[in-house]
Amino acid sequence: MAAIQESVQPRPSFAARVERLATRRNATRALVAAALFGIAIFLIRPTFPNYDSYYDLVWGKALAHGHLPDYNVLRSPTPHPLAEALAAFMLQSDERLAFLRSCTDVSAPRTISGPAASPVTAFGSDVLDRAARQLADYLGPMARILVARTSENAHSEEELYDLLAREIDSPKDRAAFRGRGPAAGQRH
């Protein structure tokens, strides 16, 4: 019986077994297996060029001609990272969803403001700039984008201010913004 107990070695600990497997040869095997797995996945499910390879050129051309990027195409690019970052700070999910939809709404081609292009609207740039500055007091830097998009649907300056006021959550701030609109000049 003593001979049997002497020949039975104590089982090594888990850490000792793992350390024994951590050799350069096993690491090479694991690296080769991971590379082959990646190649197999690529061959089984091919990927297509997307934002980084093609759309940076397409978007650059569109922006150079004064148009916003078009999401309504086959294999469209991902949303702009800045829009995603801004949306992350919105606490209410319905608010975040509405914001992201407004960033990707491409039902009609739009033009961007700035030196490259000026949007075709019924309003002069002074009206749009004044509305954007006033709205920025309540909504921040997104005001200029909202004014540009809203001006396409407004038929008068009064209607423009009414439509923009809907974007302001606080009833008090909404009324104050409307008070700064075109009717404010008639009251003085």
Contact map, one row per residue, 1 for C-alpha under 8 A:
11111000000000000000000000000000000000000000000000000000000000000000000000000000000000000000000000000000000000000000000000000000000000000000000000000000000000000000000000000000000000000000
11111100000000000000000000000000000000000000000000000000000000000000000000000000000000000000000000000000000000000000000000000000000000000000000000000000000000000000000000000000000000000000
11111110000000000000000000000000000000000000000000000000000000000000000000000000000000000000000000000000000000000000000000000000000000000000000000000000000000000000000000000000000000000000
11111111000000000000000000000000000000000000000000000000000000000000000000000000000000000000000000000000000000000000000000000000000000000000000000000000000000000000000000000000000000000000
11111111000000000000000000000000000000000000000000000000000000000000000000000000000000000000000000000000000000000000000000000000000000000000000000000000000000000000000000000000000000000000
01111111100000000000000000000000000000000000000000000000000000000000000000000000000000000000000000000000000000000000000000000000000000000000000000000000000000000000000000000000000000000000
00111111100000000000000000000000000000000000000000000000000000000000000000000000000000000000000000000000000000000000000000000000000000000000000000000000000000000000000000000000000000000000
00011111110000000000000000000000000000000000000000000000000000000000000000000000000000000000000000000000000000000000000000000000000000000000000000000000000000000000000000000000000000000000
00000111111000000000000000000000000000000000000000000000000000000000000000000000000000000000000000000000000000000000000000000000000000000000000000000000000000000000000000000000000000000000
00000001111100000000000000000000000000000000000000000000000000000000000000000000000000000000000000000000000000000000000000000000000000000000000000000000000000000000000000000000000000000000
00000000111110000000000000000000000000000000000000000000000000000000000000000000000000000000000000000000000000000000000000000000000000000000000000000000000000000000000000000000000000000000
00000000011111011000000000000000000000000000000000000000000000000000000000000000000000000000000000000000000000000000000000000000000000000000000000000000000000000000000000000000000000000000
00000000001111111000000000000000000000000000000000000000000000000000000000000000000000000000000000000000000000000000000000000000000000000000000000000000000000000000000000000000000000000000
00000000000111111100000000000000000000000000000000000000000000000000000000000000000000000000000000000000000000000000000000000000000000000000000000000000000000000000000000000000000000000000
00000000000011111110000000000000000000000000000000000000000000000000000000000000000000000000000000000000000000000000000000000000000000000000000000000000000000000000000000000000000000000000
00000000000111111111000000000000000000000000000000000000000000000000000000000000000000000000000000000000000000000000000000000000000000000000000000000000000000000000000000000000000000000000
00000000000111111111100000000000000000000000000000000000000000000000000000000000000000000000000000000000000000000000000000000000000000000000000000000000000000000000000000000000000000000000
00000000000001111111110000000000000000000000000000000000000000000000000000000000000000000000000000000000000000000000000000000000000000000000000000000000000000000000000000000000000000000000
00000000000000111111110000000000000000000000000000000000000000000000000000000000000000000000000000000000000000000000000000000000000000000000000000000000000000000000000000000000000000000000
00000000000000011111111000000000000000000000000000000000000000000000000000000000000000000000000000000000000000000000000000000000000000000000000000000000000000000000000000000000000000000000
00000000000000001111111001000000000000000000000000000000000000000000000000000000000000000000000000000000000000000000000000000000000000000000000000000000000000000000000000000000000000000000
00000000000000000111111101100000000000000000000000000000000000000000000000000000000000000000000000000000000000000000000000000000000000000000000000000000000000000000000000000000000000000000
00000000000000000001111111100000000000000000000000000000000000000000000000000000000000000000000000000000000000000000000000000000000000000000000000000000000000000000000000000000000000000000
00000000000000000000011111110000000000000000000000000000000000000000000000000000000000000000000000000000000000000000000000000000000000000000000000000000000000000000000000000000000000000000
00000000000000000000001111111000000000000000000000000000000000000000000000000000000000000000000000000000000000000000000000000000000000000000000000000000000000000000000000000000000000000000
00000000000000000000111111111100000000000000000000000000000000000000000000000000000000000000000000000000000000000000000000000000000000000000000000000000000000000000000000000000000000000000
00000000000000000000011111111110000000000000000000000000000000000000000000000000000000000000000000000000000000000000000000000000000000000000000000000000000000000000000000000000000000000000
00000000000000000000000111111111000000000000000000000000000000000000000000000000000000000000000000000000000000000000000000000000000000000000000000000000000000000000000000000000000000000000
00000000000000000000000011111111100000000000000000000000000000000000000000000000000000000000000000000000000000000000000000000000000000000000000000000000000000000000000000000000000000000000
00000000000000000000000001111111110000000000000000000000000000000000000000000000000000000000000000000000000000000000000000000000000000000000000000000000000000000000000000000000000000000000
00000000000000000000000000111111111000000000000000000000000000000000000000000000000000000000000000000000000000000000000000000000000000000000000000000000000000000000000000000000000000000000
00000000000000000000000000011111111100000000000000000000000000000000000000000000000000000000000000000000000000000000000000000000000000000000000000000000000000000000000000000000000000000000
00000000000000000000000000001111111110000000000000000000000000000000000000000000000000000000000000000000000000000000000000000000000000000000000000000000000000000000000000000000000000000000
00000000000000000000000000000111111111000000000000000000000000000000000000000000000000000000000000000000000000000000000000000000000000000000000000000000000000000000000000000000000000000000
00000000000000000000000000000011111111100000000000000000000000000000000000000000000000000000000000000000000000000000000000000000000000000000000000000000000000000000000000000000000000000000
00000000000000000000000000000001111111110000000000000000000000000000000000000000000000000000000000000000000000000000000000000000000000000000000000000000000000000000000000000000000000000000
00000000000000000000000000000000111111111000000000000000000000000000000000000000000000000000000000000000000000000000000000000000000000000000000000000000000000000000000000000000000000000000
00000000000000000000000000000000011111111100000000000000000000000000000000000000000000000000000000000000000000000000000000000000000000000000000000000000000000000000000000000000000000000000
00000000000000000000000000000000001111111110000000000000000000000000000000000000000000000000000000000000000000000000000000000000000000000000000000000000000000000000000000000000000000000000
00000000000000000000000000000000000111111111000000000000000000000000000000000000000000000000000000000000000000000000000000000000000000000000000000000000000000000000000000000000000000000000
00000000000000000000000000000000000011111111110000000000000000000000000000000000000000000000000000000000000000000000000000000000000000000000000000000000000000000000000000000000000000000000
00000000000000000000000000000000000001111111111000000000000000000000000000000000000000000000000000000000000000000000000000000000000000000000000000000000000000000000000000000000000000000000
00000000000000000000000000000000000000111111110000000000000000000000000000000000000000000000000000000000000000000000000000000000000000000000000000000000000000000000000000000000000000000000
00000000000000000000000000000000000000011111110000000000000000000000000000000000000000000000000000000000000000000000000000000000000000000000000000000000000000000000000000000000000000000000
00000000000000000000000000000000000000001111111000000000000000000000000000000000000000000000000000000000000000000000000000000000000000000000000000000000000000000000000000000000000000000000
00000000000000000000000000000000000000001111111100000000000000000000000000000000000000000000000000000000000000000000000000000000000000000000000000000000000000000000000000000000000000000000
00000000000000000000000000000000000000000100111110000000000000000000000000000000000000000000000000000000000000000000000000000000000000000000000000000000000000000000000000000000000000000000
00000000000000000000000000000000000000000000011111000000000000000000000000000000000000000000000000000000000000000000000000000000000000000000000000000000000000000000000000000000000000000000
00000000000000000000000000000000000000000000001111111100000000000000000000000000000000000000000000000000000000000000000000000000000000000000000000000000000000000000000000000000000000000000
00000000000000000000000000000000000000000000000111111110000000000000000000111000000000000000000000000000000000000000000000000000000000000000000000000000000000000000000000000000000000000000
00000000000000000000000000000000000000000000000011111111000000000000000000011100000000000000000000000000000000000000000000000000000000000000000000000000000000000000000000000000000000000000
00000000000000000000000000000000000000000000000011111111000000000000000000000000000000000000000000000000000000000000000000000000000000000000000000000000000000000000000000000000000000000000
00000000000000000000000000000000000000000000000011111111100000000000000000000000000000000000000000000000000000000000000000000000000000000000000000000000000000000000000000000000000000000000
00000000000000000000000000000000000000000000000011111111110000000000000000000000000000000000000000000000000000000000000000000000000000000000000000000000000000000000000000000000000000000000
00000000000000000000000000000000000000000000000001111111111100000000000000001000000000000000000000000000000000000000000000000000000000000000000000000000000000000000000000000000000000000000
00000000000000000000000000000000000000000000000000111111111100000000000000000000000000000000000000000000000000000000000000000000000000000000000000000000000000000000000000000000000000000000
00000000000000000000000000000000000000000000000000001111111110000000000000000000000000000000000000000000000000000000000000000000000000000000000000000000000000000000000000000000000000000000
00000000000000000000000000000000000000000000000000000111111111000000000000000000000000000000000000000000000000000000000000000000000000000000000000000000000000000000000000000000000000000000
00000000000000000000000000000000000000000000000000000011111111100001100000000000000000000000000000000000000000000000000000000000000000000000000000000000000000000000000000000000000000000000
00000000000000000000000000000000000000000000000000000011111111110000000000000000000000000000000000000000000000000000000000000000000000000000000000000000000000000000000000000000000000000000
00000000000000000000000000000000000000000000000000000000111111111000000000000000000000000000000000000000000000000000000000000000000000000000000000000000000000000000000000000000000000000000
00000000000000000000000000000000000000000000000000000000011111111111100000000000000000000000000000000000000000000000000000000000000000000000000000000000000000000000000000000000000000000000
00000000000000000000000000000000000000000000000000000000001111111111100000000000000000000000000000000000000000010000000000000000000000000000000000000000000000000000000000000000000000000000
00000000000000000000000000000000000000000000000000000000000111111110000000000000000000000000000000000000000000000001000000000000000000000000000000000000000000000000000000000000000000000000
00000000000000000000000000000000000000000000000000000000000011111110000000000000000000000000000000000000000000000001100000000000000000000000000000000000000000000000000000000000000000000000
00000000000000000000000000000000000000000000000000000000000001111111000000000000000000000000000000000000000000111001110000000000000000000000000000000000000000000000000000000000000000000000
00000000000000000000000000000000000000000000000000000000000001111111100000000000000000000000000000000000000011110000000000000000000000000000000000000000000000000000000000000000000000000000
00000000000000000000000000000000000000000000000000000000001001100111110000000000000000000000000000000000000011110000000000000000000000000000000000000000000000000000000000000000000000000000
00000000000000000000000000000000000000000000000000000000001001100011111000000000000000000000000000000000000000000000000000000000000000000000000000000000000000000000000000000000000000000000
00000000000000000000000000000000000000000000000000000000000000000001111110010000000000000000000000000000010010000000000000000000000000000000000000000000000000000000000000000000000000000000
00000000000000000000000000000000000000000000000000000000000000000000111110011000000000000000000000000001110000000000000000000000000000000000000000000000000000000000000000000000000000000000
00000000000000000000000000000000000000000000000000000000000000000000011111010000000000000000000000000000010000000000000000000000000000000000000000000000000000000000000000000000000000000000
00000000000000000000000000000000000000000000000000000000000000000000011111110000000000000000000000000000000000000000000000000000000000000000000000000000000000000000000000000000000000000000
00000000000000000000000000000000000000000000000000000000000000000000000111110000000000000000000000000000000000000000000000000000000000000000000000000000000000000000000000000000000000000000
00000000000000000000000000000000000000000000000001000000000000000000000011111000000000000000000000000000000000000000000000000000000000000000000000000000000000000000000000000000000000000000
00000000000000000000000000000000000000000000000001100000000000000000011111111100000000000000000000000000000000000000000000000000000000000000000000000000000000000000000000000000000000000000
00000000000000000000000000000000000000000000000001100010000000000000001000111110000000000000000000000000000000000000000000000000000000000000000000000000000000000000000000000000000000000000
00000000000000000000000000000000000000000000000000100000000000000000000000011111000000000000000000000000000000000000000000000000000000000000000000000000000000000000000000000000000000000000
00000000000000000000000000000000000000000000000000000000000000000000000000001111101100000000000000000001000000000000000000000000000000000000000000000000000000000000000000000000000000000000
00000000000000000000000000000000000000000000000000000000000000000000000000000111111100000000000000000000000000000000000000000000000000000000000000000000000000000000000000000000000000000000
00000000000000000000000000000000000000000000000000000000000000000000000000000011111110000000000000000000000000000000000000000000000000000000000000000000000000000000000000000000000000000000
00000000000000000000000000000000000000000000000000000000000000000000000000000001111111000000000000000000000000000000000000000000000000000000000000000000000000000000000000000000000000000000
00000000000000000000000000000000000000000000000000000000000000000000000000000011111111100000000000010010000000000000000000000000000000000000000000000000000000000000000000000000000000000000
00000000000000000000000000000000000000000000000000000000000000000000000000000011111111110000000000010000000000000000000000000000000000000000000000000000000000000000000000000000000000000000
00000000000000000000000000000000000000000000000000000000000000000000000000000000111111111000000000000000000000000000000000000000000000000000000000000000000000000000000000000000000000000000
00000000000000000000000000000000000000000000000000000000000000000000000000000000011111111100000000000000000000000000000000000000000000000000000000000000000000000000000000000000000000000000
00000000000000000000000000000000000000000000000000000000000000000000000000000000001111111100000100110000000000000000000000000000000000000000000000000000000000000000000000000000000000000000
00000000000000000000000000000000000000000000000000000000000000000000000000000000000111111110000100000000000000000000000000000000000000000000000000000000000000000000000000000000000000000000
00000000000000000000000000000000000000000000000000000000000000000000000000000000000011111110000000000000000000000000000000000000000000000000000000000000000000000000000000000000000000000000
00000000000000000000000000000000000000000000000000000000000000000000000000000000000001111111101100000000000000000000000000000000000000000000000000000000000000000000000000000000000000000000
00000000000000000000000000000000000000000000000000000000000000000000000000000000000000011111101100000000000000000000000000000000000000000000000000000000000000000000000000000000000000000000
00000000000000000000000000000000000000000000000000000000000000000000000000000000000000000111111100000000000000000000000000000000000000000000000000000000000000000000000000000000000000000000
00000000000000000000000000000000000000000000000000000000000000000000000000000000000000000111111110000000000000000000000000000000000000000000000000000000000000000000000000000000000000000000
00000000000000000000000000000000000000000000000000000000000000000000000000000000000000000001111111000000000000000000000000000000000000000000000000000000000000000000000000000000000000000000
00000000000000000000000000000000000000000000000000000000000000000000000000000000000000000111111111100000000000000000000000000000000000000000000000000000000000000000000000000000000000000000
00000000000000000000000000000000000000000000000000000000000000000000000000000000000000110111111111110000000000000000000000000000000000000000000000000000000000000000000000000000000000000000
00000000000000000000000000000000000000000000000000000000000000000000000000000000000000000000111111111000000000000000000000000000000000000000000000000000000000000000000000000000000000000000
00000000000000000000000000000000000000000000000000000000000000000000000000000000000000000000011111111100000000000000000000000000000000000000000000000000000000000000000000000000000000000000
00000000000000000000000000000000000000000000000000000000000000000000000000000000000000100000001111111110000000000000000000000000000000000000000000000000000000000000000000000000000000000000
00000000000000000000000000000000000000000000000000000000000000000000000000000000001100100000000111111111000000000000000000000000000000000000000000000000000000000000000000000000000000000000
00000000000000000000000000000000000000000000000000000000000000000000000000000000000000000000000011111111100000000000000000000000000000000000000000000000000000000000000000000000000000000000
00000000000000000000000000000000000000000000000000000000000000000000000000000000000000000000000001111111100000000000000000000000000000000000000000000000000000000000000000000000000000000000
00000000000000000000000000000000000000000000000000000000000000000000000000000000001000000000000000111111100000000000000000000000000000000000000000000000000000000000000000000000000000000000
00000000000000000000000000000000000000000000000000000000000000000000001000000010000000000000000000011111110000000000000000000000000000000000000000000000000000000000000000000000000000000000
00000000000000000000000000000000000000000000000000000000000000000000001000000000000000000000000000001111111000000000000000000000000000000000000000000000000000000000000000000000000000000000
00000000000000000000000000000000000000000000000000000000000000000000011100000000000000000000000000000001111111000000000000000000000000000000000000000000000000000000000000000000000000000000
00000000000000000000000000000000000000000000000000000000000000000000000000000000000000000000000000000000111110000000000000000000000000000000000000000000000000000000000000000000000000000000
00000000000000000000000000000000000000000000000000000000000000000000000000000000000000000000000000000000011111000000000000000000000000000000000000000000000000000000000000000000000000000000
00000000000000000000000000000000000000000000000000000000000000000011010000000000000000000000000000000000011111100000000000000000000000000000000000000000000000000000000000000000000000000000
00000000000000000000000000000000000000000000000000000000000000000011000000000000000000000000000000000000010111110000001000000000000000000000000000000000000000000000000000000000000000000000
00000000000000000000000000000000000000000000000000000000000000000111000000000000000000000000000000000000000011111000111000000000000000000000000000000000000000000000000000000000000000000000
00000000000000000000000000000000000000000000000000000000000000100111000000000000000000000000000000000000000001111101111000000000000000000000000000010000000000000000000000000000000000000000
00000000000000000000000000000000000000000000000000000000000000000100000000000000000000000000000000000000000000111111111000000000000000000000000000010000000000000000000000000000000000000000
00000000000000000000000000000000000000000000000000000000000000000000000000000000000000000000000000000000000000011111110000000000000000000000000000000000000000000000000000000000000000000000
00000000000000000000000000000000000000000000000000000000000000000000000000000000000000000000000000000000000000001111110000000000000000000000000000000000000000000000000000000000000000000000
00000000000000000000000000000000000000000000000000000000000000011100000000000000000000000000000000000000000000011111110000000000000000000000000000000000000000000000000000000000000000000000
00000000000000000000000000000000000000000000000000000000000000001100000000000000000000000000000000000000000000111111111000000000000000000000000000000000000000000000000000000000000000000000
00000000000000000000000000000000000000000000000000000000000000000100000000000000000000000000000000000000000000111111111100000000000000000000000000000000000000000000000000000000000000000000
00000000000000000000000000000000000000000000000000000000000000000000000000000000000000000000000000000000000001111000111110000000000000000000000000010000000000000000000000000000000000000000
00000000000000000000000000000000000000000000000000000000000000000000000000000000000000000000000000000000000000000000011111000000000000000000000000000000000000000000000000000000000000000000
00000000000000000000000000000000000000000000000000000000000000000000000000000000000000000000000000000000000000000000001111110000000000000000000000000011000000000000000000000000000000000000
00000000000000000000000000000000000000000000000000000000000000000000000000000000000000000000000000000000000000000000000111110000000000000000000000000010001000000000000000000000000000000000
00000000000000000000000000000000000000000000000000000000000000000000000000000000000000000000000000000000000000000000000011111011000000000000000000000010000010000000000000000000000000000000
00000000000000000000000000000000000000000000000000000000000000000000000000000000000000000000000000000000000000000000000011111111000000000000000000000000000000000000000000000000000000000000
00000000000000000000000000000000000000000000000000000000000000000000000000000000000000000000000000000000000000000000000000111111100000000000000000000000000000000000000000000000000000000000
00000000000000000000000000000000000000000000000000000000000000000000000000000000000000000000000000000000000000000000000000011111110000000000000000000000000000000000000000000000000000000000
00000000000000000000000000000000000000000000000000000000000000000000000000000000000000000000000000000000000000000000000000111111111000000000000000000000000010000000000000000000000000000000
00000000000000000000000000000000000000000000000000000000000000000000000000000000000000000000000000000000000000000000000000111111111100000000000000110010000000000000000000000000000000000000
00000000000000000000000000000000000000000000000000000000000000000000000000000000000000000000000000000000000000000000000000001111111110000000000100000000000000000000000000000000000000000000
00000000000000000000000000000000000000000000000000000000000000000000000000000000000000000000000000000000000000000000000000000111111111000000000000000000000000000000000000000000000000000000
00000000000000000000000000000000000000000000000000000000000000000000000000000000000000000000000000000000000000000000000000000011111111100000000000100000000000001000000000000000000010000000
00000000000000000000000000000000000000000000000000000000000000000000000000000000000000000000000000000000000000000000000000000001111111110000001100100000000000000000000000000000000000000000
00000000000000000000000000000000000000000000000000000000000000000000000000000000000000000000000000000000000000000000000000000000111111111000001100000000000000000000000000000000000000000000
00000000000000000000000000000000000000000000000000000000000000000000000000000000000000000000000000000000000000000000000000000000011111111100000000000000000000000000000000000000100100000000
00000000000000000000000000000000000000000000000000000000000000000000000000000000000000000000000000000000000000000000000000000000001111111111001000000000000000000001000000000000100000000000
00000000000000000000000000000000000000000000000000000000000000000000000000000000000000000000000000000000000000000000000000000000000111111111111100000000000000000000000000000000000000000000
00000000000000000000000000000000000000000000000000000000000000000000000000000000000000000000000000000000000000000000000000000000000011111111000000000000000000000000000000000000000000000000
00000000000000000000000000000000000000000000000000000000000000000000000000000000000000000000000000000000000000000000000000000000000001111111000000000000000000000000000100001000000000000000
00000000000000000000000000000000000000000000000000000000000000000000000000000000000000000000000000000000000000000000000000000000000000111111111000000000000000000000000100000000000000000000
00000000000000000000000000000000000000000000000000000000000000000000000000000000000000000000000000000000000000000000000000000000000000111111111000000000000000000000000000000000000000000000
00000000000000000000000000000000000000000000000000000000000000000000000000000000000000000000000000000000000000000000000000000000000000010011111100000000000000000000000000000000000000000000
00000000000000000000000000000000000000000000000000000000000000000000000000000000000000000000000000000000000000000000000000000000000000010011111111000000000000000000000000000000000000000000
00000000000000000000000000000000000000000000000000000000000000000000000000000000000000000000000000000000000000000000000000000000000110110011111111100000000000000000000000000000000000000000
00000000000000000000000000000000000000000000000000000000000000000000000000000000000000000000000000000000000000000000000000000000100110010000111111110000000000000000000000000000000000000000
00000000000000000000000000000000000000000000000000000000000000000000000000000000000000000000000000000000000000000000000000000000000000000000011111111000000000000000000000000000000000000000
00000000000000000000000000000000000000000000000000000000000000000000000000000000000000000000000000000000000000000000000000000000000000000000011111111100000000000001000000000000000000000000
00000000000000000000000000000000000000000000000000000000000000000000000000000000000000000000000000000000000000000000000000000001001100000000001111111110000000000001000000000000000000000000
00000000000000000000000000000000000000000000000000000000000000000000000000000000000000000000000000000000000000011000001000000001000000000000000111111111000000000000000000000000000000000000
00000000000000000000000000000000000000000000000000000000000000000000000000000000000000000000000000000000000000000000000000000000000000000000000011111111100000000000000000000000000000000000
00000000000000000000000000000000000000000000000000000000000000000000000000000000000000000000000000000000000000000000000000000000000000000000000001111111110000010011000000000000000000000000
00000000000000000000000000000000000000000000000000000000000000000000000000000000000000000000000000000000000000000000000011100001000000000000000000111111111000010000000000000000000000000000
00000000000000000000000000000000000000000000000000000000000000000000000000000000000000000000000000000000000000000000000010000000000000000000000000011111110000000000000000000000000000000000
00000000000000000000000000000000000000000000000000000000000000000000000000000000000000000000000000000000000000000000000000000000000000000000000000001111111000000000000000000000000000000000
00000000000000000000000000000000000000000000000000000000000000000000000000000000000000000000000000000000000000000000000000000000000000000000000000000111111110110010000000000000000000000000
00000000000000000000000000000000000000000000000000000000000000000000000000000000000000000000000000000000000000000000000001000000000000000000000000000010111110110000000000000000000000000000
00000000000000000000000000000000000000000000000000000000000000000000000000000000000000000000000000000000000000000000000000000000000000000000000000000000011111110000000000000000000000000000
00000000000000000000000000000000000000000000000000000000000000000000000000000000000000000000000000000000000000000000000000100010000000000000000000000000011111111000000000000000000011000000
00000000000000000000000000000000000000000000000000000000000000000000000000000000000000000000000000000000000000000000000000000000000000000000000000000000000111111100000000000000000011100000
00000000000000000000000000000000000000000000000000000000000000000000000000000000000000000000000000000000000000000000000000000000000000000000000000000000011111111110000000000000000000000000
00000000000000000000000000000000000000000000000000000000000000000000000000000000000000000000000000000000000000000000000000000000000000000000000000000110011111111111000000000000000000000000
00000000000000000000000000000000000000000000000000000000000000000000000000000000000000000000000000000000000000000000000000000000001000000000000000000000000011111111100000000000110011000000
00000000000000000000000000000000000000000000000000000000000000000000000000000000000000000000000000000000000000000000000000000000000000000000000000000000000001111111110000000000010000000000
00000000000000000000000000000000000000000000000000000000000000000000000000000000000000000000000000000000000000000000000000000000000000000000000000000100010000111111111000000000000000000000
00000000000000000000000000000000000000000000000000000000000000000000000000000000000000000000000000000000000000000000000000000000000000100000000001100100000000011111111100000000000000000000
00000000000000000000000000000000000000000000000000000000000000000000000000000000000000000000000000000000000000000000000000000000000000000000000000000000000000001111111100000110110000000000
00000000000000000000000000000000000000000000000000000000000000000000000000000000000000000000000000000000000000000000000000000000000000000000000000000000000000000111111110000100000000000000
00000000000000000000000000000000000000000000000000000000000000000000000000000000000000000000000000000000000000000000000000000000000000000000000000000000000000000011111110000000000000000000
00000000000000000000000000000000000000000000000000000000000000000000000000000000000000000000000000000000000000000000000000000000000000000110000000000000000000000001111111101100000000000000
00000000000000000000000000000000000000000000000000000000000000000000000000000000000000000000000000000000000000000000000000000000000000000000000000000000000000000000011111101100000000000000
00000000000000000000000000000000000000000000000000000000000000000000000000000000000000000000000000000000000000000000000000000000000000000000000000000000000000000000000111111100000000000000
00000000000000000000000000000000000000000000000000000000000000000000000000000000000000000000000000000000000000000000000000000000000000000000000000000000000000000000000111111110000000000000
00000000000000000000000000000000000000000000000000000000000000000000000000000000000000000000000000000000000000000000000000000000000000000000000000000000000000000000000001111111000000000000
00000000000000000000000000000000000000000000000000000000000000000000000000000000000000000000000000000000000000000000000000000000000000000100000000000000000000000000000111111111100000000000
00000000000000000000000000000000000000000000000000000000000000000000000000000000000000000000000000000000000000000000000000000000000000000000000000000000000000000000110111111111110000000000
00000000000000000000000000000000000000000000000000000000000000000000000000000000000000000000000000000000000000000000000000000000000000000000000000000000000000000000100000111111111000000000
00000000000000000000000000000000000000000000000000000000000000000000000000000000000000000000000000000000000000000000000000000000000000000000000000000000000000000000000000011111111100000000
00000000000000000000000000000000000000000000000000000000000000000000000000000000000000000000000000000000000000000000000000000000000001100000000000000000000000001000100000001111111110000000
00000000000000000000000000000000000000000000000000000000000000000000000000000000000000000000000000000000000000000000000000000000000000000000000000000000000000001100100000000111111110000000
00000000000000000000000000000000000000000000000000000000000000000000000000000000000000000000000000000000000000000000000000000000000000000000000000000000000000000000000000000011111110110000
00000000000000000000000000000000000000000000000000000000000000000000000000000000000000000000000000000000000000000000000000000000000001000000000000000000000000000000000000000001111111110000
00000000000000000000000000000000000000000000000000000000000000000000000000000000000000000000000000000000000000000000000000000000001000000000000000000000000011001000000000000000111111111000
00000000000000000000000000000000000000000000000000000000000000000000000000000000000000000000000000000000000000000000000000000000000000000000000000000000000011001000000000000000000111111100
00000000000000000000000000000000000000000000000000000000000000000000000000000000000000000000000000000000000000000000000000000000000000000000000000000000000001000000000000000000001111111110
00000000000000000000000000000000000000000000000000000000000000000000000000000000000000000000000000000000000000000000000000000000000000000000000000000000000000000000000000000000001111111111
00000000000000000000000000000000000000000000000000000000000000000000000000000000000000000000000000000000000000000000000000000000000000000000000000000000000000000000000000000000000011111111
00000000000000000000000000000000000000000000000000000000000000000000000000000000000000000000000000000000000000000000000000000000000000000000000000000000000000000000000000000000000001111111
00000000000000000000000000000000000000000000000000000000000000000000000000000000000000000000000000000000000000000000000000000000000000000000000000000000000000000000000000000000000000111111
00000000000000000000000000000000000000000000000000000000000000000000000000000000000000000000000000000000000000000000000000000000000000000000000000000000000000000000000000000000000000011111
